[in-house]
Amino acid sequence: MGRLDNKVAIITGSGRGMGRAGAILFAKEGAKVIVADRVADGEEGGNETVRLIEEIGAEATFVQVDVSKVDDIKKMIKRAVDSYGKLNVLYNNAAIAPYEPIVESTEENFDKIISINLKGIWAGMKYGIPEIVKAGGGSIINVASFIIDAIQLGCAIYGSSKGGIVAMSRAAAVEHAAQNVRVNCIKPGVIITPMSMAVMGEEARQKAIASIPMRRLGVADDIAKVALFLASDDSGYITGTEILVDGGIVAYSHTF
């Protein structure tokens, strides 16, 4: 028996990186997966994630979604229920991570970051929770960031969006605990993904490694395994909390 047998899961931003790793692991553990991503085709597209899942004999469906658009979120939730009859797990992973100092930032970028990183999770929970309740309960996993606890230069807007995710998740956890809907956050550290590596040069990578007690960057599977735990019944008495997956970087930042 897989840990997610008979479960239906939506994973946003699963065309690449942490989302793809989660989608493949969830499928291996028995879930039927809605692969939700803005990008459809190509090496980092949702259809490629579906192909990789089908290659291992599991089942997945791609839905093209811009998580900043409420109508797209509604379509995503409906597709899960229409395709597989229910929704048990909502893994809100999609995000963008531009850094810029406050005085150099623009209203356009502020609105874009908040819409994708925070509004997208609000909409996912608003329209996903009723379906999870209909299914008898389940799990919501929202991706925040270690940056909330270890501030970096230029992260004001990005960090604010991730801090908002934590606050919103706690509220949702309390509001829906009696309906058997668990809501938790993962706070990844510096993880090797196409998005993070696109903005980090070799010097920045080495500097990051030096600040991590475990002396390595995280990989997508490090996050996927924690997401699997939170999605499964193994975490049945856990809600309203955040799990740091950062190699110890936050603990180290608090020692001086």
C-alpha positions in Angstrom: 0.0 0.0 0.0 1.3 3.5 -0.9 1.0 6.2 1.6 -1.4 8.1 -0.7 -3.4 5.3 -2.1 -6.9 6.4 -3.2 -6.0 10.1 -2.7 -6.3 12.8 -5.3 -3.8 15.6 -5.1 -3.3 18.9 -6.9 0.2 20.3 -7.0 0.7 23.8 -8.4 4.0 24.8 -10.1 4.7 21.1 -10.8 6.1 21.5 -14.3 9.6 21.6 -12.7 11.7 21.8 -9.6 10.1 21.1 -6.2 6.6 20.8 -7.6 7.7 18.1 -10.2 9.6 16.2 -7.5 6.5 16.2 -5.3 4.2 15.2 -8.1 6.4 12.2 -9.0 6.7 11.1 -5.4 3.0 11.5 -4.7 2.2 9.4 -7.8 4.7 6.7 -6.7 2.9 6.6 -3.4 -0.5 6.0 -5.0 -2.0 9.4 -5.6 -3.8 10.5 -8.7 -2.1 13.9 -9.5 -3.3 17.0 -11.1 -0.2 18.6 -12.5 -1.0 22.3 -12.5 1.5 24.7 -14.1 1.6 27.9 -16.2 3.9 26.2 -18.7 2.4 23.4 -20.8 5.2 22.0 -22.9 8.9 21.6 -23.0 11.5 20.1 -20.6 10.1 22.3 -17.7 6.4 22.0 -18.7 3.5 20.3 -17.0 3.0 17.8 -19.8 6.6 16.5 -19.3 5.8 15.9 -15.6 2.7 13.9 -16.6 4.8 11.9 -19.0 7.3 11.1 -16.2 4.5 10.0 -14.0 2.9 7.8 -16.6 6.3 6.3 -17.3 6.2 4.8 -13.8 2.7 3.4 -14.3 0.9 6.1 -12.3 -1.9 8.5 -13.3 -1.8 12.2 -13.8 -3.6 15.0 -15.6 -2.1 18.4 -16.7 -4.1 21.6 -16.2 -2.6 24.9 -17.4 -3.0 27.4 -14.6 -2.0 30.9 -13.8 -2.4 30.9 -10.0 -2.8 34.7 -9.9 -6.1 34.3 -11.8 -9.1 33.1 -9.7 -10.9 31.7 -12.7 -7.9 29.5 -13.4 -7.9 28.2 -9.8 -11.6 27.4 -10.1 -10.9 25.5 -13.3 -8.1 23.6 -11.7 -10.2 22.5 -8.7 -13.1 21.5 -11.0 -10.8 19.5 -13.3 -9.6 17.5 -10.3 -13.1 16.6 -9.2 -14.3 16.0 -12.7 -11.4 13.8 -13.6 -11.0 11.8 -10.3 -14.2 12.4 -8.4 -12.8 14.2 -5.4 -9.9 16.2 -3.9 -7.9 15.1 -0.8 -4.6 17.1 -1.0 -3.9 20.6 -2.2 -0.1 21.4 -2.4 0.3 25.1 -3.1 3.8 25.3 -4.4 3.8 27.8 -7.3 5.7 31.0 -6.7 8.1 33.5 -8.1 11.2 34.9 -6.3 12.4 38.2 -7.6 14.5 40.2 -5.2 14.8 44.0 -5.2 15.3 46.7 -2.6 12.1 48.5 -1.5 13.1 51.9 -2.9 13.9 50.3 -6.3 10.8 48.2 -6.4 7.7 49.0 -8.5 4.0 48.7 -8.0 3.8 46.4 -10.9 6.3 43.9 -9.4 4.7 44.2 -5.9 1.3 43.3 -7.4 2.7 40.4 -9.4 4.6 38.9 -6.5 1.6 39.2 -4.1 -0.8 37.9 -6.7 1.1 34.8 -7.5 2.7 33.9 -4.1 -0.2 34.9 -1.8 -3.4 35.5 -3.7 -2.9 32.2 -5.5 -2.8 30.3 -2.2 -5.8 32.2 -0.9 -7.8 31.2 -4.0 -6.6 27.7 -3.9 -7.8 27.3 -0.3 -11.0 29.2 -0.8 -12.2 26.9 -3.6 -10.3 23.8 -2.6 -11.3 23.5 1.0 -15.0 22.9 0.3 -14.1 19.9 -2.0 -11.7 18.5 0.6 -14.5 18.7 3.2 -16.8 16.8 0.8 -14.2 14.1 0.5 -14.1 13.7 4.3 -11.1 15.8 5.0 -7.5 16.0 3.9 -4.4 18.1 3.8 -3.3 21.4 2.4 0.4 22.1 2.1 1.5 25.7 1.5 5.1 26.6 0.6 6.5 29.5 2.5 10.2 30.2 2.9 13.1 30.2 5.4 13.5 33.8 4.4 10.9 34.8 7.0 13.3 33.8 9.7 16.6 34.7 8.1 16.1 38.0 6.3 18.2 38.7 3.2 18.8 42.0 1.4 16.2 42.7 -1.2 13.6 40.2 0.0 11.1 42.7 1.4 8.2 41.9 -1.0 9.0 38.3 -1.6 9.4 37.8 2.2 6.2 39.6 2.9 4.3 37.3 0.5 5.8 34.2 2.3 5.1 35.6 5.7 1.5 36.2 4.7 1.3 32.5 3.7 2.2 31.4 7.2 -0.4 33.7 8.8 -3.1 32.7 6.3 -2.3 29.0 6.8 -2.5 29.2 10.6 -5.9 30.9 10.3 -7.2 28.3 7.8 -5.9 25.5 10.0 -7.9 26.8 13.0 -11.0 27.5 10.9 -11.2 24.1 9.4 -9.7 21.7 11.9 -13.1 20.5 13.0 -13.8 19.5 9.4 -10.7 17.3 9.3 -8.8 19.7 7.0 -5.2 20.1 8.0 -3.2 23.1 6.8 0.6 23.3 7.2 3.5 25.1 5.7 6.9 24.0 4.5 9.7 26.6 4.7 12.4 25.5 2.3 15.9 26.8 2.6 18.2 27.2 -0.4 17.1 24.5 -2.8 18.6 23.6 -6.1 15.8 24.2 -8.6 15.7 25.8 -12.1 14.2 29.0 -10.5 16.8 29.4 -7.8 19.8 28.4 -10.0 18.7 31.0 -12.6 19.4 33.8 -10.2 22.4 32.4 -8.3 25.9 32.5 -9.7 28.7 30.2 -8.5 29.9 32.8 -6.0 26.5 33.1 -4.4 26.1 29.3 -4.3 29.4 28.9 -2.4 28.4 31.7 0.0 25.1 30.0 0.6 26.8 26.6 1.3 29.1 28.3 3.8 26.1 29.6 5.8 24.4 26.2 5.9 25.5 23.9 8.8 25.0 20.8 6.7 27.3 22.3 4.1 25.1 21.5 1.1 22.3 23.0 -0.8 18.9 21.3 -0.6 17.5 19.3 -3.5 13.9 19.1 -4.7 13.4 15.6 -3.1 14.2 17.0 0.3 11.1 19.1 0.0 9.0 16.4 -1.7 9.6 13.9 1.2 8.3 16.4 3.8 5.3 17.3 1.6 4.5 13.5 1.4 4.6 13.3 5.1 2.2 16.2 5.5 -0.1 14.9 2.7 -0.3 11.5 4.3 -2.2 10.2 7.3 1.2 9.9 9.1 0.8 13.6 10.0 -2.9 13.2 11.0 -2.5 15.2 14.3 -0.4 18.0 12.8 -2.0 21.3 11.7 -1.3 25.0 11.8 2.5 24.5 11.9 5.6 25.2 9.7 8.4 22.8 9.0 11.8 24.3 8.2 13.7 22.3 5.6 16.9 24.3 5.4 19.9 22.3 6.5 20.1 24.4 9.7 20.6 27.8 8.2 18.0 29.5 10.4 19.4 27.9 13.5 22.8 29.1 12.5 21.6 32.6 11.8 20.3 32.8 15.4 23.6 31.9 17.0 25.3 35.3 16.7 
